[in-house]
Amino acid sequence: MASSRASFLTVGLLLHVAVSSIFISIATAISSTTSSRCYRAIYSFGDSLADTGNAYYDTHTLPSSQTLALNLPYGETYFHHPTGRWSNGRLIVDFIAEKMGVPLLKPYLGIKNGKIKDWNPMEGVNFAVAGATALDSSFYLEKGMYNVATNYSLRVQLDWFMDLLPSICNSSSGCKEVLGSSLFLVGEIGGNDFNHPLYLNTSIKEVRTYVPLVINEISLAIDKLINLGAQTLVVPGNLPLGCNFKYLTTYETSDKSEYDEAGCLKWLNKFTQYYNKQLYAELNRLQVLHPNTNIIYADYYHAVLPLYQSPTQFGFTESISSACCPLRVANNSNNGVCCGNPGVISCKDPSQYISWDGLHLTEAAYKWIAKGLLSGPYTNPKIVQPPTKAPTNIDDTKVIVMAAFEERSWCALMVILMTVVAEAVTGSACYSSIFSFGDSITDTGNLYFSHQTTDQHCFFPPYGKTHFHHPSGRCSDGRLIIDFIAEYLGIQSVKPYIGMKNGKLEDWSVGQAVNFAVIGATALDATFFQDIGVQTGATNYTLSVQFNWFNQFLSSLCTSSTSCEQILRDSLFVVGEIGGNDFNFPFFANRSIAEVKSYVPQIIHAISSPITELIGLGARTVMVPGVWPIGCSAMYLTLYETQDESQYDSTGCLMWVNDFTQYFNQKLQDEIQSLRGLYPHVNIFYADYYNAALPLFSDPTKFGFKKTLKACCGNGGPYNYNSSATCGEPGVLACDDPSQYIVWDGIHLTEATHKLIAQALVKGPYSALSSLCSMNANVGYHDNLSIS
């Protein structure tokens, strides 16, 4: 005990000295620098939600309805005079700029017209204009809509940016450096593209047809900015239109079923969510095309919704049916008067109101939204990204600290500081725990401890020979993908739930993983297979059963709903790999590919349902693996061996089996995409086991393998797989060096393969785990990452 206490005190003293030294370095650096920022500059595009004065400086081309913000009481709260902002004070973009340490953005037209002299293009510029649309105004004029106030569309704003670019940078390489260290806000834009037709009572069905066109314009702008050198782009979705005061007045009805509990119009909010979902899908597509760029979705919808649902919680005393300026309630005699008209009366305290002028929000509301974006769960990924490489010692920290100040990156510096302290105390855990579900690809011992069956081959040597030196219930010679992921995330162990439940293992504690996966598990219930006459083995530990176990475990997990929420929010959920057995069993029963394909929608639904439930419980990060290329497995190659060489690819894998696997994986990704749209505040990401494993089969020697398709442990045949004498049975031998083999027993993979797949997931492009990990705990990975 004395030795342990002394070690603890020594570590504490060293930590104190290290942290003190870092703080002294910070204080010294702060005193010698006048500005420290997350981004060098901010360049903003959009409409009245982001316009900081462009309309103010272009009154000669705008109708009177667009110049109301040039009059009091606009700007009364913060600036004490009108600035062209459509609020009583600051906008979301202002709060973001303040947080980033960037001066409030100057409007481009003020600069162009020579009215603004004191501007620095290297600090950012605002191109947003009140009334702007994503589509050109000619689109609406052709449809007979003449209420579009301006043609300062997104494309026009982008042209302005191009005109200003020579003032920002003077060479291609210089531009890429400047733009790469700047933050781009592309929106909110698109709201007016729907507002204008909806104000004219255009049917919602027709307005929906505009959505792809609007998103295409936004996408083209993003793509152009990226090609110019932009590296970080924030793209907001729309606010809940159904909660907007003007819409509530325009579409007021006595039918209470049209409103939700907050008093918002359900059909309008449903449309907004539809649009936001399509926008989010496009951003994900662009992210795949530009993997080195941070394309961040800003969820304005869910950031503001709590203000309407629980206004008093955020300090608002006025209901959704009240606007501050002119002081009025829905449908009263003041409706024809607009804020900014002569003689209007605004409320005494705008901070008590969510709605400012019936269309736009108050500074107080915008501040809450900005807070939700900057420090809450409403941007995906986070706006402030930590460095990709975590310091490994104090000397490394000193170098990165100085580099951070040279790049004027205060946010990166603070992230580094928190990383050093966190790693010194807790190691490099990105998540507090892991909870995993699945089948034999993930089972770390549940079937082993269930005593449901005693003849499972994975329970006998040579299983476990490489790492554990004895069988552990894992269907491999050593560790699985989930084990390596846990090691990478700093999680101590991956305990099987049944082992804890039966008292064979110690109870769970924070910092450990709990595994609910079971060998032979399916996504669908066993009764489904019984009904179609397909045998599935001895157990019915399906995904729904595993989820029921988790619910039972949840009661012992935390002492209150609050502690539960925190644990679930800070944990990584791995739902899969699951689904492989749902088509393995039918294929083994010689069912046709057409029949097995017909099961896919049901399998996907069975995977999607528990993900939805986990999110409802509080999960915020969910990884969903696809199926690896089973057409390369010795079992399938033996079962469907043929002399027809056209059935095989150049690697020797069965093409039709891999084609089916890719079909399933694509459907799974489509469902994940759909879930992302429904839950934009949750990180739901696909783990591409298929493409992470495929290079091992196509170029095995590059990864240190000498045997590609042949199993390490088996009983003869061209692929060393024999279903009548499988690995784990008496007399069946394993190879001397499993690390030379990709396939372990004909069905499962070796530890060496699992390790490389895990590295591809945490280092490479095959999952979002590395970026989310760095966001969640400020821990990066090294290019030469080695998982022991």
C-alpha positions in Angstrom: 0.0 0.0 0.0 2.9 2.4 0.9 4.5 1.8 -2.5 1.2 2.3 -4.3 0.6 5.5 -2.4 4.1 6.8 -3.2 3.6 6.1 -6.9 0.3 7.9 -6.9 1.8 10.9 -5.2 4.7 10.9 -7.6 2.4 10.8 -10.6 0.3 13.6 -9.0 3.4 15.7 -8.5 4.6 15.2 -12.0 1.2 16.0 -13.4 1.0 19.1 -11.3 4.5 20.2 -12.5 3.6 19.4 -16.1 0.3 21.2 -16.1 1.8 24.2 -14.3 4.6 24.4 -16.9 2.0 24.3 -19.7 -0.1 27.0 -18.1 3.0 29.2 -17.6 3.8 28.7 -21.3 0.3 29.6 -22.2 0.3 32.7 -20.1 3.7 33.8 -21.6 2.4 33.1 -25.1 -0.8 35.0 -24.5 1.0 38.0 -23.3 3.0 38.1 -26.6 0.2 37.6 -29.0 -2.7 39.9 -29.7 -5.1 37.4 -31.1 -5.6 33.6 -30.8 -8.2 31.9 -32.8 -9.6 28.6 -33.9 -9.8 29.8 -37.5 -7.9 32.6 -39.2 -11.1 34.1 -40.8 -14.8 33.4 -41.4 -16.5 33.8 -44.7 -20.3 33.6 -44.5 -23.1 33.1 -47.1 -26.8 33.0 -46.7 -30.0 35.0 -46.1 -31.4 37.3 -43.4 -30.5 34.8 -40.7 -26.8 35.6 -41.5 -26.9 39.1 -43.1 -24.8 41.5 -41.0 -25.6 44.5 -43.2 -25.4 43.8 -46.9 -29.0 44.9 -47.4 -28.2 47.9 -45.3 -25.6 49.1 -47.9 -27.7 48.3 -51.0 -31.0 50.2 -50.3 -31.3 51.5 -53.8 -32.1 48.1 -55.4 -34.3 46.7 -52.6 -38.0 47.2 -52.0 -39.2 48.9 -48.9 -40.1 45.5 -47.3 -36.4 44.6 -47.4 -35.2 47.8 -45.7 -37.2 47.6 -42.5 -34.2 46.3 -40.6 -32.5 49.7 -41.3 -34.9 51.3 -38.8 -35.3 51.1 -35.0 -36.1 49.1 -33.0 -33.8 46.7 -35.0 -30.4 46.6 -33.4 -31.7 48.1 -30.1 -30.4 45.5 -27.7 -26.7 45.2 -28.5 -25.6 47.8 -31.1 -28.2 50.4 -29.9 -28.8 51.3 -33.5 -29.8 49.5 -36.7 -27.0 47.6 -38.5 -29.0 45.8 -41.2 -29.3 42.7 -39.0 -32.9 41.3 -38.9 -33.0 41.1 -35.1 -32.8 43.2 -32.0 -29.1 42.4 -31.7 -26.6 39.8 -32.7 -27.1 36.8 -35.0 -25.8 33.2 -34.9 -22.8 34.1 -37.1 -21.9 36.9 -34.6 -21.8 34.6 -31.7 -19.7 32.1 -33.7 -17.3 34.8 -34.6 -17.0 35.9 -31.0 -16.4 32.4 -29.9 -13.7 31.9 -32.6 -12.0 35.2 -31.6 -12.7 36.7 -35.0 -14.1 40.3 -35.3 -17.8 40.6 -36.3 -18.0 40.1 -40.0 -18.1 43.2 -42.3 -20.8 43.0 -45.1 -19.3 42.7 -48.5 -21.5 45.4 -50.1 -20.4 48.0 -47.6 -16.8 47.2 -48.5 -17.5 47.2 -52.2 -19.3 50.6 -52.0 -16.5 52.1 -50.1 -18.7 52.8 -47.0 -16.6 50.5 -44.9 -12.9 51.4 -44.7 -11.6 49.6 -41.7 -11.7 46.0 -42.9 -9.2 43.2 -43.1 -10.0 40.6 -45.8 -7.9 38.1 -43.8 -10.4 38.3 -40.9 -13.4 37.3 -43.0 -16.3 38.8 -44.9 -20.1 38.3 -44.9 -21.8 37.8 -48.3 -25.3 36.9 -46.9 -28.2 39.1 -48.0 -31.7 39.3 -46.5 -34.2 37.7 -48.8 -31.6 35.7 -50.7 -32.5 32.3 -52.2 -30.4 29.4 -53.2 -32.0 29.3 -56.7 -31.9 32.3 -59.0 -34.9 34.6 -59.0 -35.6 33.7 -62.6 -36.8 30.3 -61.4 -39.6 31.9 -59.4 -40.4 34.5 -62.0 -41.0 31.7 -64.6 -43.5 30.2 -62.2 -45.3 33.5 -61.8 -44.0 34.2 -58.3 -43.1 37.9 -58.1 -42.6 38.2 -54.4 -38.9 37.4 -54.5 -37.4 40.6 -53.2 -33.8 40.3 -54.5 -31.7 38.3 -56.9 -28.7 38.1 -54.5 -28.8 34.3 -54.8 -26.2 32.0 -53.5 -24.6 31.9 -56.9 -24.3 35.7 -56.9 -22.8 35.7 -53.4 -20.2 33.2 -54.6 -19.4 35.5 -57.5 -18.8 38.3 -55.0 -16.4 36.0 -53.1 -14.5 35.3 -56.3 -14.3 39.1 -57.0 -12.8 39.6 -53.5 -10.5 36.6 -53.6 -7.5 38.6 -55.0 -7.7 40.8 -52.0 -7.6 37.8 -49.7 -4.7 35.9 -51.4 -2.5 36.4 -54.4 -1.5 32.9 -55.5 -3.0 29.4 -55.8 -0.9 28.0 -53.0 -1.4 31.1 -50.9 -5.2 30.9 -51.3 -5.2 27.2 -50.3 -3.3 28.1 -47.1 -5.5 31.0 -46.2 -8.8 29.4 -47.1 -7.7 26.1 -45.6 -7.3 27.8 -42.2 -10.6 29.6 -42.5 -14.2 28.7 -41.5 -16.9 28.9 -44.2 -20.6 29.2 -43.2 -22.7 28.2 -46.2 -26.1 29.2 -45.0 -28.6 29.1 -43.6 -29.7 29.3 -47.3 -32.8 27.7 -48.9 -35.4 28.8 -46.4 -36.6 31.6 -48.7 -36.8 29.2 -51.6 -39.7 27.6 -49.7 -41.0 30.7 -48.0 -41.8 32.6 -51.2 -44.0 29.9 -52.7 -45.6 29.0 -49.4 -46.6 32.6 -48.7 -48.4 32.4 -52.1 -50.3 29.3 -50.9 -48.4 27.0 -53.3 -49.1 23.4 -52.5 -46.6 21.6 -50.3 -46.4 18.8 -52.9 -45.1 21.3 -55.5 -42.7 22.9 -53.0 -41.2 19.5 -52.3 -40.2 19.3 -55.9 -37.9 22.3 -55.4 -35.9 20.5 -52.7 -33.5 18.7 -55.1 -32.9 21.9 -57.0 -32.1 23.9 -53.9 -29.8 21.3 -52.5 -28.0 21.0 -55.8 -27.2 24.8 -55.8 -25.9 24.5 -52.2 -23.8 21.5 -53.2 -22.3 23.2 -56.2 -21.3 26.2 -54.0 -19.7 23.9 -51.4 -17.8 21.9 -54.1 -16.5 25.2 -55.6 -15.3 26.5 -52.3 -13.5 23.2 -51.6 -11.8 23.3 -55.0 -10.6 26.8 -54.1 -9.0 25.5 -50.9 -11.7 25.5 -48.2 -11.1 22.8 -45.6 -13.9 23.5 -43.0 -17.4 24.3 -44.1 -20.5 24.6 -41.8 -23.7 24.0 -43.6 -26.9 24.8 -41.5 -30.2 23.2 -42.1 -33.5 25.1 -41.8 -35.2 26.2 -38.6 -38.6 24.5 -37.8 -40.9 26.6 -40.1 -43.9 25.2 -38.3 -42.9 27.1 -35.2 -42.4 30.4 -37.1 -44.8 33.2 -36.0 -45.6 34.2 -39.5 -46.5 30.7 -40.6 -48.6 30.2 -37.4 -50.5 33.3 -38.3 -50.8 32.6 -42.1 -51.9 29.0 -41.6 -53.9 29.3 -38.4 -56.6 26.7 -38.0 -59.0 25.5 -35.3 -58.1 21.9 -36.0 -55.9 21.1 -33.0 -54.6 17.9 -34.6 -52.6 20.1 -36.9 -50.4 21.3 -34.0 -47.8 19.5 -31.9 -47.5 19.8 -28.1 -45.3 22.9 -28.5 -48.0 24.6 -30.7 -46.0 24.2 -34.0 -47.7 23.2 -37.3 -46.8 19.6 -37.8 -47.0 19.5 -41.6 -44.6 22.4 -41.9 -42.1 20.9 -39.5 -42.4 17.6 -41.3 -41.5 19.3 -44.6 -38.6 21.1 -42.9 -37.3 17.8 -41.6 -37.6 16.2 -45.1 -35.5 19.0 -46.5 -32.9 18.8 -43.8 -32.6 15.1 -44.2 -32.0 15.5 -48.0 -29.4 18.2 -47.3 -27.7 16.0 -44.7 -27.5 13.2 -47.2 -25.9 15.4 -49.8 -23.3 16.6 -47.3 -22.5 13.0 -46.5 -22.0 12.4 -50.3 -19.7 15.4 -50.5 -17.8 14.2 -47.5 -17.0 10.9 -49.2 -15.9 12.8 -52.4 -13.7 15.1 -50.2 -12.4 13.0 -47.3 -9.8 15.5 -46.3 -12.3 18.3 -45.8 -14.6 18.8 -42.8 -18.1 19.3 -44.0 -20.2 20.0 -40.9 -23.9 19.9 -40.7 -25.4 22.5 -38.3 -28.7 21.3 -37.0 -30.6 24.6 -36.5 -33.8 22.6 -36.4 -33.0 20.6 -33.2 -30.9 23.4 -31.7 -34.0 25.7 -31.6 -36.7 23.2 -31.0 -36.1 22.9 -27.2 -36.7 26.7 -26.9 -40.3 26.2 -28.2 -40.9 23.0 -26.3 -39.7 24.3 -22.9 -39.3 28.1 -23.1 -39.2 28.7 -19.4 -36.2 26.4 -19.1 -34.2 28.9 -21.3 -35.5 32.0 -19.6 -38.3 32.8 -22.1 -41.6 33.9 -20.5 -43.6 34.5 -23.7 -45.2 31.7 -25.7 -44.8 30.6 -29.3 -47.8 32.7 -30.3 -46.2 36.0 -29.3 -43.7 38.2 -31.1 -41.8 41.1 -29.6 -42.0 43.6 -32.5 -44.6 44.9 -33.1 -45.8 43.8 -29.7 -48.6 41.5 -30.7 -50.2 38.0 -30.5 -51.3 35.8 -33.3 -54.1 37.2 -35.5 -54.6 40.4 -33.6 -55.4 43.9 -35.1 -51.7 44.7 -35.2 -51.0 42.1 -37.9 -50.8 44.6 -40.8 -48.0 46.5 -39.1 -44.4 45.4 -39.5 -41.5 45.9 -37.2 -39.5 48.9 -38.5 -42.6 50.8 -39.7 -42.9 54.3 -38.2 -44.6 54.3 -34.8 -44.3 50.6 -34.0 -44.0 49.5 -30.4 -41.8 46.6 -29.5 -41.8 44.7 -26.2 -39.8 46.1 -23.3 -37.6 43.0 -22.8 -36.8 41.1 -26.0 -34.8 38.5 -24.0 -38.2 37.2 -22.8 -39.2 36.4 -26.4 -38.1 33.7 -28.9 -39.6 35.5 -31.9 -38.5 39.1 -32.7 -40.5 40.3 -35.7 -42.6 37.3 -36.5 -40.1 36.0 -39.1 -36.8 36.2 -37.3 -35.6 35.4 -33.8 -34.3 37.5 -30.9 -30.7 37.9 -30.0 -31.5 35.7 -26.9 -32.8 32.9 -29.1 -29.8 33.1 -31.5 -27.4 33.0 -28.6 -29.0 29.7 -27.4 -28.8 28.3 -30.9 -25.1 29.3 -31.3 -24.4 27.8 -27.9 -26.0 24.5 -29.0 -23.9 24.5 -32.1 -20.6 25.4 -30.5 -20.8 23.4 -27.3 -23.8 21.1 -27.7 -24.7 18.2 -29.9 -26.0 20.1 -32.9 -23.1 20.1 -35.3 -21.8 16.9 -36.9 -18.8 16.8 -36.7 -17.9 19.5 -34.2 -17.0 22.9 -35.5 -13.8 23.1 -33.4 -11.7 20.2 -34.4 -8.7 19.1 -32.3 -5.4 18.2 -33.9 -5.1 14.8 -35.5 -2.0 13.9 -33.6 -2.0 13.8 -29.8 1.3 14.7 -28.0 3.0 11.8 -26.4 5.3 13.7 -24.0 5.9 17.2 -22.6 8.5 17.9 -25.3 6.0 17.1 -28.0 3.5 19.3 -26.2 5.9 22.2 -26.2 6.4 22.0 -30.0 2.7 21.8 -30.7 1.9 24.5 -28.2 4.2 26.9 -30.0 2.9 25.8 -33.4 -0.6 26.5 -32.2 0.3 30.0 -31.2 2.1 30.6 -34.5 -1.1 29.6 -36.3 -3.1 31.7 -33.9 -5.1 28.6 -32.9 -6.3 29.0 -29.3 -8.9 26.3 -29.7 -6.3 23.7 -30.8 -4.1 24.8 -27.9 -6.8 24.2 -25.3 -7.6 20.9 -26.9 -3.9 19.9 -26.6 -3.8 20.9 -23.0 -6.9 18.9 -22.2 -5.4 15.9 -24.0 -2.2 16.0 -22.0 -4.1 16.2 -18.7 -6.6 13.6 -19.7 -4.0 11.2 -20.9 -1.9 11.6 -17.8 -4.8 10.8 -15.6 -6.9 8.2 -17.6 -4.9 7.1 -20.6 -6.3 7.7 -24.0 -9.9 6.6 -23.6 -12.1 8.3 -26.2 -15.3 6.8 -24.7 -16.0 5.8 -21.2 -17.3 2.4 -22.2 -18.2 0.2 -25.2 -21.4 -1.9 -25.5 -21.4 -4.3 -28.4 -23.9 -6.6 -30.0 -23.5 -9.2 -32.8 -22.5 -12.8 -33.6 -19.3 -14.9 -33.6 -17.4 -12.0 -35.2 -17.8 -10.1 -31.9 -18.6 -12.7 -29.2 -15.9 -12.6 -26.5 -17.4 -15.4 -24.5 -21.2 -15.2 -24.1 -22.0 -18.6 -25.5 -19.0 -20.0 -23.6 -20.5 -18.9 -20.3 -24.1 -19.6 -21.1 -23.6 -23.4 -21.0 -26.3 -23.6 -23.6 -24.1 -25.9 -25.6 -21.0 -27.9 -24.8 -20.0 -29.0 -28.3 -19.2 -25.6 -29.9 -15.9 -26.0 -31.6 -14.7 -22.5 -30.5 -14.6 -23.7 -26.9 -11.7 -26.1 -27.6 -8.0 -25.8 -28.6 -6.5 -24.6 -30.8 -8.9 -21.7 -30.4 -7.3 -18.9 -28.4 -3.8 -20.3 -28.9 -2.1 -17.1 -30.1 -2.9 -14.5 -27.4 -4.8 -16.1 -24.6 -3.1 -19.4 -24.9 -6.4 -21.1 -24.1 -10.0 -21.0 -25.5 -11.8 -17.9 -24.4 -15.1 -18.4 -26.3 -13.8 -16.3 -29.2 -14.0 -17.9 -32.6 -10.4 -17.2 -33.6 -6.8 -18.0 -32.6 -6.7 -14.8 -30.5 -8.4 -11.4 -30.3 -11.3 -10.1 -32.4 -11.9 -6.7 -34.0 -13.8 -5.5 -31.0 -10.8 -6.3 -28.7 -8.5 -4.2 -30.8 -11.0 -1.3 -31.0 -11.3 -1.4 -27.2 -7.5 -1.3 -26.9 -7.2 1.6 -29.3 -9.9 3.5 -27.3 -8.2 2.8 -24.0 -10.9 0.4 -22.7 -9.6 -2.2 -20.3 -11.5 -5.3 -21.3 -14.4 -6.6 -23.3 -16.5 -8.6 -20.8 -19.2 -11.0 -22.0 -22.5 -10.1 -20.3 -23.4 -13.8 -19.6 -20.1 -14.3 -17.7 -21.0 -11.4 -15.4 -24.6 -12.4 -15.1 -23.6 -16.0 -14.0 -21.1 -14.6 -11.5 -18.1 -16.1 -13.4 -16.6 -12.7 -14.1 -16.4 -9.5 -12.0 -19.0 -6.9 -12.4 -18.7 -4.1 -14.9 -17.2 -0.7 -14.1 -16.8 2.5 -16.1 -13.8 2.1 -18.4 -14.7 -1.4 -19.4 -16.7 -2.8 -22.3 -19.7 -5.1 -22.1 -20.3 -7.5 -24.9 -23.8 -9.0 -25.7 -22.8 -10.7 -29.0 -23.3 -14.5 -29.2 -21.9 -17.1 -31.6 -24.6 -18.1 -34.2 -26.8 -15.1 -33.5 -29.1 -13.7 -36.1 -30.8 -10.3 -36.6 -34.1 -12.1 -37.2 -35.8 -14.3 -34.6 -35.4 -18.0 -34.9 -39.1 -18.5 -35.5 -38.6 -16.8 -38.9 -36.2 -19.5 -40.0 -38.4 -22.2 -38.5 -41.3 -21.0 -40.6 -39.2 -21.2 -43.8 -37.8 -24.6 -42.8 -34.2 -23.5 -42.2 -32.1 -24.8 -39.3 -30.2 -22.1 -37.3 -28.4 -24.1 -34.6 -29.0 -24.5 -30.9 -29.6 -21.0 -29.7 -32.1 -18.1 -30.2 -29.8 -15.4 -28.9 -31.0 -13.0 -31.6 -30.3 -9.2 -31.7 -33.6 -8.5 -30.0 -32.6 -11.0 -27.2 -29.3 -9.3 -26.8 -31.0 -5.9 -26.6 -33.3 -7.2 -23.9 -30.1 -8.3 -22.0 -28.9 -4.8 -22.3 -32.1 -3.4 -20.9 -31.8 -5.7 -17.9 -28.2 -4.7 -17.5 -29.1 -1.0 -17.7 -30.8 -1.1 -14.3 -27.5 -2.0 -12.7 -25.5 0.4 -14.9 -26.4 3.6 -13.2 -28.0 5.0 -10.1 -30.3 7.6 -11.7 -31.6 8.7 -15.1 -29.1 11.5 -15.1 -26.1 9.1 -14.6 -27.6 6.7 -17.1 -27.8 9.5 -19.7 -24.2 10.5 -19.1 -22.8 6.9 -19.3 -24.8 6.2 -22.5 -23.9 9.5 -24.1 -20.2 9.0 -23.4 -20.1 5.4 -24.6 -19.5 3.8 -28.0 -22.2 1.3 -29.2 -21.2 -1.3 -31.7 -24.2 -2.9 -33.3 -22.8 -5.8 -35.3 -21.5 -7.3 -37.3 -24.9 -8.9 -37.3 -27.0 -10.3 -40.2 -24.4 -12.5 -41.7 -25.9 -15.6 -40.2 -29.3 -14.6 -41.4 -28.2 -15.5 -44.9 -25.5 -18.0 -44.0 -28.1 -20.4 -42.7 -30.3 -20.2 -45.8 -27.3 -20.5 -48.1 -26.2 -23.6 -46.2 -29.7 -25.0 -46.8 -29.2 -24.4 -50.6 -31.8 -21.6 -50.8 -31.6 -19.5 -54.0 -29.9 -16.1 -54.1 -33.3 -14.6 -55.1 -35.0 -16.0 -52.0 -32.2 -14.9 -49.6 -32.3 -11.4 -51.2 -35.9 -11.2 -50.3 -35.0 -11.5 -46.6 -32.7 -8.4 -46.7 -35.3 -5.7 -45.9 -36.4 -7.7 -42.8 -32.8 -8.2 -41.7 -32.1 -4.5 -42.1 -35.3 -3.5 -40.1 -34.2 -5.9 -37.3 -30.9 -4.1 -37.1 -32.4 -0.6 -37.4 -35.0 -1.1 -34.6 -32.6 -1.6 -31.7 -30.4 1.3 -33.0 -33.5 3.5 -32.7 -34.2 2.2 -29.2 -30.6 2.8 -28.1 -30.8 6.4 -29.3 -34.0 6.8 -27.4 -32.2 5.6 -24.3 -29.5 8.1 -24.8 -26.8 6.6 -27.1 -25.0 9.3 -29.0 -22.3 7.3 -30.9 -23.3 4.1 -32.8 -21.0 2.1 -35.1 -22.8 -0.3 -37.4 -20.5 -2.8 -39.3 -21.3 -4.4 -42.6 -20.5 -7.9 -43.5 -17.0 -8.9 -44.7 -16.4 -10.5 -48.2 -17.7 -14.0 -47.3 -17.2 -15.0 -50.9 -13.5 -15.2 -49.9 -14.2 -17.6 -46.9 -13.0 -21.2 -47.2 -16.4 -22.4 -46.1 -18.2 -20.8 -49.1 -15.4 -21.6 -51.5 -15.7 -25.3 -50.4 -19.5 -25.4 -50.3 -19.9 -23.8 -53.8 -16.7 -25.0 -55.4 -17.1 -25.1 -59.2 -15.0 -25.7 -62.3 -16.5 -22.6 -63.9 -13.7 -20.1 -63.6 -16.0 -17.2 -64.5 -17.6 -17.6 -61.1 -14.3 -16.4 -59.4 -12.6 -13.0 -59.4 -8.9 -12.5 -59.8 -8.3 -13.2 -56.1 -10.2 -16.5 -56.3 -13.2 -15.3 -54.3 -16.7 -16.3 -55.4 -18.1 -13.2 -57.2 -21.8 -13.9 -56.8 -21.4 -14.3 -53.0 -19.5 -11.1 -52.7 -21.9 -9.3 -55.0 -24.7 -10.3 -52.6 -22.7 -9.2 -49.6 -22.2 -5.8 -51.3 -25.9 -5.6 -52.0 -26.7 -6.2 -48.3 -24.0 -3.7 -47.2 -25.4 -1.0 -49.4 -29.0 -1.5 -48.1 -27.5 -1.3 -44.6 -25.8 1.9 -45.4 -29.0 3.3 -46.9 -30.8 2.6 -43.6 -28.0 4.2 -41.6 -28.3 7.3 -43.9 -32.0 7.4 -43.2 -31.4 7.1 -39.4 -28.9 10.0 -39.6 -31.6 12.2 -41.1 -34.0 11.3 -38.3 -31.3 11.8 -35.6 -28.8 14.4 -36.8 -27.6 15.0 -33.3 -26.4 11.4 -33.1 -23.2 10.0 -34.6 -24.4 6.9 -36.5 -21.6 5.6 -38.8 -21.0 2.6 -41.0 -17.9 0.4 -40.4 -16.9 -1.0 -43.8 -15.6 -4.4 -42.8 -15.9 -5.5 -46.5 -13.5 -3.0 -48.0 -11.3 -3.0 -44.9 -10.7 -6.8 -45.4 -10.7 -6.9 -49.2 -7.1 -5.6 -49.7 -5.8 -8.4 -47.6 -7.2 -11.0 -50.0 -6.2 -9.0 -53.2 -2.6 -8.3 -52.0 -1.8 -10.6 -49.1 2.0 -10.4 -49.2 1.8 -6.6 -48.7 0.3 -7.3 -45.3 2.6 -10.2 -44.3 0.3 -13.1 -45.3 1.5 -16.1 -47.2 -1.8 -18.0 -47.4 -4.8 -16.2 -48.9 -7.9 -18.4 -49.1 -6.7 -21.5 -47.3 -7.7 -21.9 -43.6 -5.1 -22.2 -40.9 -7.1 -24.7 -38.9 -8.9 -27.5 -40.8 -8.8 -31.0 -42.1 -7.7 -30.9 -45.8 -9.2 -30.1 -49.1 -8.1 -27.2 -51.5 -9.1 -24.6 -48.8 -8.3 -26.8 -45.8 -12.0 -26.8 -44.8 -14.1 -29.9 -44.2 -17.6 -29.4 -42.7 -17.4 -33.0 -41.3 -14.2 -32.4 -39.4 -13.8 -28.7 -38.4 -11.4 -26.8 -36.2 -11.7 -27.7 -32.6 -12.6 -31.3 -33.2 -10.2 -34.1 -32.0 -7.4 -34.6 -34.5 -7.9 -31.4 -36.5 -4.7 -29.5 -36.5 -3.9 -25.8 -36.8 -1.0 -24.3 -38.8 2.2 -23.5 -37.0 2.0 -19.7 -37.6 -1.6 -18.3 -37.8 -0.2 -14.8 -38.5 0.7 -16.1 -42.0 -3.0 -16.8 -42.7 -6.0 -14.5 -43.3 -8.6 -17.2 -42.6 -8.5 -19.1 -39.3 -11.1 -21.9 -39.4 -12.7 -21.5 -42.8 -15.5 -19.3 -41.4 -13.7 -16.9 -39.1 -10.5 -14.9 -39.5 -7.2 -14.9 -37.7 -6.1 -12.5 -35.0 -3.6 -11.0 -37.5 -6.5 -10.3 -39.9 -8.7 -8.8 -37.2 -5.8 -6.5 -36.1 -5.4 -5.2 -39.6 -9.1 -4.6 -40.1 -9.3 -2.8 -36.8 -6.4 -0.6 -37.8 -8.1 0.1 -41.1 -11.2 1.2 -39.2 -9.4 3.4 -36.7 -6.7 4.8 -39.0 -8.1 4.5 -42.5 -11.2 5.6 -44.4 -13.4 2.6 -43.4 -15.2 4.2 -40.5 -15.6 7.6 -38.8 -14.2 6.2 -35.6 -10.9 8.1 -35.6 -12.5 11.5 -36.3 -15.3 10.9 -33.8 -12.8 9.7 -31.2 -10.7 12.8 -31.6 -13.8 14.9 -31.3 -15.1 13.0 -28.3 -11.9 12.9 -26.2 -9.3 15.0 -28.1 -7.2 12.0 -28.9 -5.7 11.5 -32.3 -3.8 8.5 -33.8 -0.4 8.2 -35.2 0.3 7.2 -38.8 2.4 4.3 -37.4 -0.3 3.3 -34.9 0.5 0.0 -33.4 -2.2 -2.0 -31.6 -0.4 -4.5 -29.3 
